Structure formats: structure tokens, C-alpha cells
Amino acid sequence: MGSRVVAIIPARYESTRLPGKPLADINGQPMIRRVYERAQQADGVDRVLVATDDARIAAAVKDFGGEVAMTSSAHRTGTDRIAEVACDLDAEIVVNVQGDLPLLDPAMVAAAVAPLRAESGVPMATIKTAIRDDEEFRNPNVVKVVCDRDDFALYFSRSPLPYRRDGAASDVLRYKHIGLYVYRRDFLLTFARLAQTPLEQTEQLEQLRALEWGFRIKVVEVATASIEVDTARDLERARALIAAGA
């Protein structure tokens, strides 16, 4: 019997704003190692591996004793990359852990996995955290999510969501989506084969494909978000936080 829960970290070398990002040095360790080791600490995760098409990343992962799977270089998205790896995995649940989260909280991974363990009918889950800042709420790089009464996603958007018609400055209902996904393996393979959808293409948000095809996404609230490293400034911030013991 294979591992029940496998976390896969998709990693590519090219990055528009920070080339070679997975190998960026953070206080003596490449970023991909910090993400890998934090994912390993998550309760219920049986196995962690990196999915990449780049020999430099693969070598770095092997150097610290991590597991790596080489993939095609033709993938458009990280989801396509992990789906290729999942095809050959004997696993029930697959976690897509973004490779730019060197301060990943292992508890976030466990929280996202929990709904698939508890409810057999949930094909996919992700996480959200409350937005307290108006600038963040208006920022198109911050994805917002609204959910139904059972915490299933209704919609994701780069626009402020929901719109407050009365103009009040309340932070009630304002949630940031965090791009950590958990899939049942069989659903992941189905999802990767589905044609892209109009809303997905308009917002450039891959998770909308699942909603447009009629699949439900459970959304779990967590207390805070982990810093994402997209720019050199983010990288410096991560270095400072880790140096301070984060």
C-alpha cells in the first residue's frame, strides 16, 4: 500500500520577477529545502517530493536528501506538473504546496487536508485567511474568496469581493485565498484533463475551472498567511524573519 497523503512541491527555475527562485539562498539553505522540510512537519503527510523539469533544482533537492520527480517542461501550470507525478503515485490524497513559501506553517497543510479525511464527497480543498487591510483588499495580486454557509467556495476573484454597497469599512466577509490545494488523487487527474473555462481565463485563476465544471471546493479558514516570495524584497523579508527565529 502506498502513502496515503503525499505533498508535492512544483518547482521551476524560470521566474519573471525572481529567476532561480527555488534555489535562492535563505540563511544558508536554498528556499526549496525550507519549504520541503516544513511540509514534512505537517501532521498526516506521509511523503514529500519536489516535481521539477530543471536539473539544477533536482540536484539541490537530492543534495539535502529530498525526493525529486522529473517532469515534462511543457506544463503550463504547477497543477499540470503535479498531476504528471500523481499518475504514478499510489496515494489517496495529493497536496500541492507552492515552492515559494519558506515560512510555510505545517499546521496550514494539516488544516487543508482535514476536510478530505472527514468527508468522502469532498474532491478538493484550499485555505483562506481574513483580510484586515483595505489596500490588500483592493490589490489585484491578492485573490479574494467568498463561500457558502458550509464553507464551500462560491467564487474567487482578483477584484474586491464582496462589494459593500453601503460603503462601510467593515472587514467582515473579506477573505484572502491562500494558494495551497489538496486533491483526491483521482479528482486531480480529472481536473488536469478538463478544458480551461471562460472565468478561469478572464481572472487567470485556475481554481475557477473546478467551479465552472461543477466541482465543489472546501475552504478552511486559518489564522494567518505565510509570506510568499515573489520579489527580491520578499526574499529579504523572509531572510530577516528566519534570522529572527520565525
N, C-alpha and C positions, 0 to 999 in steps of 0.2 A: 504493500500500500504506500502510495506517495505522500508527500507532505499535504496537509490539509489546507494551510494558508501560506501562500508564497507572495512575498513582496518583491516587485520588480522595479528597478530604477532605470528608466530610459535615459541614455546619455549620448549626446552628440557633441563633436568638437566645435563645430561651427556655431557661432552665436553672433547676431548682428551687433549687439552692444558690448559684448564681453567675450571675444574669441578665446577658445580653450577653457571656457568656464569650469567644466568638471575638474580640471587639473589645477585650478587656481590655488595657490598656497594660502592656507589659513593656519597661521601659527605652527608651521612645520608639517602640516598634513594636507594632502590635496582635498578639495571640497568633497569629491565623490566618496572619499573614505569616511568623512564625518557624517555624511548622510547615511551611508551604508551601516555604520556602527550604531547610529541612533535607531534606524529601522530594526536592527537586530534586537534592540532592547524592548520592543513593543510586545506586550502580553499577547500570546496567541499566535504570533508569527513564527512559523516553523522553519522558514528558509528565506534567504535574501539573495538576490542576484542582480547584476547590472546587465542591461541589454544595450549593446553599442555596435556601431559599424566601424569604429575607429581603433586602430591597433595601439595608439598611444594610451587611450583610456583603458583598453583591455590590459595592457602591460602594467599600468598603475594599479589596477584592481588586483591583479594576480600578485603584485609585489607586496601588498599588505595582507595577502591570504584570502581575499574575497573571491566569490564565484562570478564568472562572467559568461555571457552568451553572445556570440557574434551574430549580427543580423544584417539584412539587406540594407544598402544605402539609399534605396528608393522610397523609403517610407516618408509620407507627408507629415505624420504626427507621431507623438510618443505612444499613443494608443495602438496605432498600427504596429509599432515596434514591439510592444509587449505582447500583442496578440500573436505575432510570429513565434515568440518564445513559448507562449502558453499552449500553442498547438502541440508541443512535445512534452508538456508537463502533466504529471499525474497529480493534479491539485483540484480542490473543490472551489477555493476562493483565491482570487488574484488581486493584490493591492498595487495600484500604480502610484509610486512615490516619486515626486518630482526631484530631480537631481540638483536643484538649486536651493535646497533647504538645509544648510549646515547646522542650523539650530532646531531642527525638527524635534518636536516633543513626541516621544514614543506613545504617550497617552492619547494623542490625536489619532494615531494609526489604530490603536485598540478601539477607540470610540467609533471610528468609521466601520470597522469590521463587525462590531456588535450586532447591528440590525440583521445582517445576513446570517449570523449564527442563530438569532432569536426567531426570525420569520422566514420560513422556507419560500414564501412567494415574493420576496424582495430580490430583484435581479441586480441592483446596483445601489451604491450609497456614496455619499460625499459629506463634507462638513461645512459649517458656516460659523461666523462669529459676529457679534453685534458691532455696528458702526456707530461711533460716538462723535465723529468729526465731520463737519459739513463739507470740508474740502475733499476728504476721502469719499464721501457720498457722491460728490459731483465728478470725481475723477474717472474718466472712461477706462483707465487701466485697472480700476478696481471693479470686479464683477459683482453685481448685486443679485440676490435671490429672494423670491417670495415663495411661501409654502402654504399648503392647505392645513386643516386642523389636525391632521395626522402626521404632519412633518414630511409630506411628500412635496417635491418641487412643483410649483406651478409654472415658473418662468425664471430664466436667468437673463440679465441684461447688463450692458455697459452703461446704460442710462440710469439716472436716479430712479430707484424702484422701491416702494411705490411712490407715486406722485401725491403730494399732500395738497389737496385743492384749497384747504383753508389757510395754507401758508404757515402753519405752526412749525416751530423749530424742534419738534419732539424727535427723539431717536427711536421711538417705539416702531417696531416692524422693519427697521433698517438693518439689513444683514449683508455682510461681505461673504462671498463664496470663496472657499479655500480649495485650490485645485488638487486635492488628494482624493482618489477614487478607489472604490472597492467593487469588484465584479464577481459574480459567479462565473466560473471559467467558461461554461457553455454559452452564457449570455455574451461574454466578451468576444468570443469568436463570431457570434451572430452580429453583434454591434459593428465589428470591424468590416463586415461584408456589406452593411447597409449603405445605400446611396446617400450622399450628402443631401441635406434638406435646405429649403429657402431661408428659414430663420437662422440656421447654423451658418450659412454663407454670409448672410447680412450682418450678423453680430460678430462673426468669426469666433463662435463659441461651440466647440464640438459636442458638448453635453446636450445642446438643444436637439441634436439629431435623435437622441433617445426619446425625448419628449414628443417630437413630431411624428415619430413612428409608433407612438402609443405606449412606450415603456415608462414605468414609474421609477423615480429616483428618491430614495430616502435621504433626508438631510439632517444630520446630527449637529446640535449646537455645541461648540467648545468655548472655553473662556477667552482665549486669545489666539492670535495667528502667529505663526513662525515667520521670521524675516525671510523674504525671498531675495536672492542675489541676482539682479538683472544688470546692474551697472557697477562701475569701479567704486562709486560712492557706497553702494550697498555692501560691496566686498570689504571696504574699510570698516564699515559699521559692524559687520559680522566678526571681523578680526578683533575689534575692540571689545565686543560683548564676550567673546570666548576668552580673551585675555583676562577679563574681569570675573571669569568663573561661570558664565552662563551655560 
